[in-house]
Amino acid sequence: LYASALDRVQTIFSSAQKENNAPQVVKAVIHKMKYNSYLEEDDFIIAISELDSLSKTSQFPLKQIIHSVTADTYWGYYQSNRWQFMNRTETVNFENKDIRTWDLNKISDEVNRQFLLSLSSADSLQHTDINDFSEIILDGSESHVQRPTLYDFLAHRALNYFESTEPELTRPENKFVVRGTSFFATDLIFMTTPTVSDDSRSNALHATRIFKELTELHQGDKAPEAIVDLTFRRLKYARSHSVEENKDELYIKALDALTLKHEKHKVYAEIL
């Protein structure tokens, strides 16, 4: 049954590739990953290999979408084999493409790289309507109004990972941290938050940069849904990760200000 279904998916995949139908290609890849998990023991390894090959031959915007899916697949492999990674020491100056021998630093670096590649050609992504890719928006809770562009969709997917602190378990003590009141301030003040750091591995650094880029993107939007949803997410992130002692107070104050600003709009109910 699964083999037959996989054959049908492969046919759809090949046809979509010839037609350069990016949404259908991604949809087929996702289904191939699903069915491979029933057929092959090392399903993650197979999926990653196929995704890597596909990303090398794909053009915008399929390439960016594939990088995002690849990042998720790498991290999914880690989560399914977490105990093995925790028991490994870092391998230095050794080129190895076999993910089964990687340590936490190496797989985290690769996930970071893939998610950042998914946001390349940012200006073009920001001018690509998400409705053109409705076939691959599998999570019905993500409103097209809140994620109006392909960049929004991919950036919020990246934030799902960069908001996590687990990949930083082995990071140095002088890592980038969420510090200062600007994280709880208005959009204009938040956009001035410094993001210069030598800690290129920091998830907090990447999350902050993405929040800033998204905030800048939605300045001047006629509809407030996207910026309100984004600001609410940024405030929750700051409350959870800030090192400020009065972060709860700052969060409540910022939330009150956000609510007051949009109390006459239907988006008001989403803030409460």
Disulfide bonds with the S-S distance in Angstrom:
none
